[in-house]
């Protein structure tokens, strides 16, 4: 696996590969990799793409109450994991390389970034769109791979690609879960043993509502049952639960198949904030 740290070097490397006809698959990450990230690399490799992963902890997407400096950076382990799935290139820039000076540009998307994660992480999506747009310009991928677990982020990135006419196909890969259903996340490492047992309640709530939607379509009723069910696991800090249209993130009144309903849940176990989602009908 090639490890490249400078923007000009990775641009030149990819240019040479494209000249000889290689298509590029891109997996942007903030490191602290786990099986969920590796599934994205495998999805790219399965398409026989030259696969580039990036590891960059992006300061622009951290809010004032989020500690950028405490974010885990186990880079040696990340390199081993990427090598284990035959990743072709790791782009590993420093903050100074990506942001040699304070950016003067901001990308905004008023509709998709007004609620849910945006309400709890001010400026988060503006930072995500900034760094992803920069990475797309640097890597020039034909395909980019993202995990479904960050559902709102996926919707934002897809809309950004459409609005800015990026010639990139966005592939959303299903959430990878632990054996008990908990969505894999870099944040799971912060859970205590008791919190880890409690955390599975998020997945079980999603499954409970997915089963219930077969005979109950009214989303107010479904959400009432969801709140009651998840509270049985001891969750007292629930940031939001909602049922939305998969593409627009508009809150739905009725959860019918043609409405493409997705349930979003974000709740806290101790100090750890966990988010998950699920299509209420098989896609």
VENCORWO-V96372 format. One record per residue. SS is DSSP state (@ for helix, = for strand, . for the rest). PHI is phi in whole degrees, -180 to 180 (* if undefined). OMEGA is omega in whole degrees, 0 to 359 (none if undefined). Layout:
BEGIN
{{SS & PHI & OMEGA} {SS & PHI & OMEGA}}
END
This chain:
BEGIN
{{. & * & 175} {= & -77 & 175} {= & -115 & 185} {= & -123 & 186} {. & -112 & 184} {. & -112 & 184} {@ & -60 & 183} {@ & -63 & 181} {@ & -68 & 181} {@ & -73 & 176} {@ & -61 & 180} {@ & -65 & 180} {@ & -60 & 183} {@ & -69 & 178} {@ & -58 & 180} {@ & -62 & 180} {@ & -65 & 180} {@ & -70 & 178} {@ & -60 & 180} {. & -92 & 170} {. & 96 & 180} {. & -79 & 170} {. & -93 & 188} {= & -110 & 170} {= & -108 & 187} {= & -126 & 178} {= & -124 & 178} {= & -82 & 179} {= & -139 & 171} {. & -108 & 178} {. & 79 & 188} {. & 51 & 192} {. & -70 & 176} {. & -145 & 185} {@ & -60 & 177} {@ & -61 & 178} {@ & -65 & 182} {@ & -65 & 177} {@ & -65 & 177} {@ & -70 & 177} {@ & -63 & 180} {@ & -62 & 179} {@ & -61 & 177} {@ & -68 & 180} {@ & -63 & 180} {@ & -63 & 176} {. & -89 & 180} {. & 60 & 177} {. & -94 & 167} {= & -71 & 194} {= & -103 & 179} {= & -113 & 171} {= & -110 & 173} {= & -116 & 170} {= & -123 & 180} {. & -152 & 176} {. & -82 & 192} {. & -87 & 182} {@ & -64 & 184} {@ & -68 & 182} {@ & -103 & 177} {. & -95 & 179} {. & -82 & 183} {. & -65 & 180} {. & -101 & 180} {. & -112 & 187} {. & -91 & 178} {@ & -56 & 187} {@ & -74 & 180} {@ & -94 & 180} {. & -63 & 185} {. & -64 & 181} {. & -135 & 180} {. & -83 & 192} {@ & -64 & 180} {@ & -63 & 178} {@ & -69 & 178} {@ & -61 & 179} {@ & -63 & 179} {@ & -62 & 180} {@ & -65 & 179} {@ & -65 & 177} {@ & -65 & 182} {@ & -67 & 179} {. & -110 & 172} {. & 63 & 173} {. & -63 & 185} {. & -84 & 186} {= & -140 & 169} {= & -112 & 172} {= & -94 & 190} {. & -128 & 183} {. & -82 & 171} {. & -85 & 175} {@ & -61 & 181} {@ & -65 & 178} {@ & -71 & 182} {@ & -79 & 181} {. & -130 & 180} {. & -63 & 172} {. & -149 & 181} {. & -61 & 181} {. & -62 & 178} {. & -101 & 183} {. & -115 & 176} {. & -138 & 176} {. & -102 & 178} {. & -123 & 179} {. & -144 & 193} {. & -54 & 188} {. & -73 & 186} {. & -74 & 184} {. & -120 & 179} {. & -100 & 185} {. & -141 & 182} {. & 58 & 182} {@ & -60 & 182} {@ & -63 & 180} {@ & -70 & 185} {@ & -101 & 181} {. & -136 & 185} {. & -58 & 179} {. & 81 & 185} {@ & -60 & 186} {@ & -71 & 174} {@ & -61 & 177} {@ & -68 & 178} {@ & -64 & 182} {@ & -64 & 178} {@ & -62 & 185} {@ & -72 & 180} {@ & -67 & 177} {@ & -64 & 177} {@ & -62 & 180} {@ & -64 & 177} {@ & -62 & 179} {@ & -66 & 181} {@ & -75 & 187} {@ & -85 & 182} {. & 51 & 184} {. & -76 & 171} {. & -88 & 178} {= & -133 & 173} {= & -131 & 189} {= & -117 & 180} {= & -133 & 180} {= & -92 & 182} {. & -63 & 184} {. & -54 & 178} {. & -92 & 192} {@ & -64 & 180} {@ & -65 & 177} {@ & -60 & 179} {@ & -60 & 180} {@ & -63 & 180} {@ & -65 & 181} {@ & -64 & 179} {@ & -61 & 180} {@ & -69 & 178} {@ & -62 & 179} {@ & -61 & 179} {@ & -67 & 185} {@ & -69 & 182} {. & -96 & 176} {. & 58 & 173} {. & -69 & 178} {. & -83 & 186} {. & -129 & 174} {= & -93 & 180} {= & -90 & 179} {= & -110 & 178} {= & -101 & 185} {= & -102 & 182} {. & -54 & 180} {. & -60 & 174} {. & -90 & 187} {= & -123 & 170} {. & -69 & 184} {. & -61 & 179} {. & -92 & 176} {. & 104 & 180} {. & -60 & 178} {= & -64 & 178} {. & -65 & 182} {. & -157 & 175} {@ & -61 & 182} {@ & -75 & 184} {@ & -61 & 182} {@ & -66 & 181} {@ & -86 & 183} {. & -78 & 171} {. & -74 & 180} {@ & -59 & 180} {@ & -69 & 179} {@ & -66 & 179} {@ & -63 & 177} {@ & -66 & 181} {@ & -70 & 188} {@ & -61 & 182} {@ & -64 & 178} {@ & -60 & 178} {@ & -66 & 179} {@ & -62 & 182} {@ & -66 & 176} {@ & -66 & 177} {@ & -59 & 181} {@ & -68 & 179} {@ & -60 & 180} {@ & -73 & 177} {@ & -61 & 176} {@ & -72 & 183} {@ & -66 & 185} {. & -65 & 178} {. & -66 & 181} {. & -128 & 178} {. & -132 & 184} {. & -107 & 183} {= & -70 & 187} {@ & -71 & 177} {@ & -63 & 177} {@ & -67 & 180} {@ & -63 & 181} {@ & -69 & 177} {@ & -61 & 178} {@ & -66 & 181} {@ & -63 & 180} {@ & -63 & 180} {@ & -64 & 183} {@ & -69 & 185} {@ & -70 & 179} {@ & -66 & 177} {. & -65 & 179} {. & -87 & 178} {. & 96 & 177} {. & -75 & 177} {. & -115 & 178} {. & -113 & 179} {= & -112 & 181} {= & -70 & 176} {= & -168 & 166} {= & -135 & 179} {= & -154 & 176} {= & -121 & 191} {= & -130 & 172} {= & -72 & 187} {. & -60 & 185} {. & -94 & 186} {. & -99 & 185} {. & 63 & 175} {. & -71 & 176} {= & -64 & 182} {. & -96 & 173} {. & -91 & 179} {= & -130 & 183} {. & -105 & 176} {. & -100 & 182} {@ & -53 & 184} {@ & -68 & 177} {@ & -82 & 181} {. & 52 & 184} {= & -74 & 175} {= & -128 & 174} {= & -94 & 176} {= & -109 & 175} {= & -136 & 168} {= & -134 & 182} {= & -144 & 185} {= & -116 & 170} {= & -109 & 186} {. & 62 & 179} {. & -97 & 184} {= & -97 & 182} {= & -97 & 184} {= & -115 & 176} {= & -129 & 182} {= & -158 & 179} {= & -160 & 179} {= & -160 & 169} {= & -65 & 182} {. & -83 & 172} {. & -131 & 177} {. & -62 & 182} {. & -93 & none}}
END
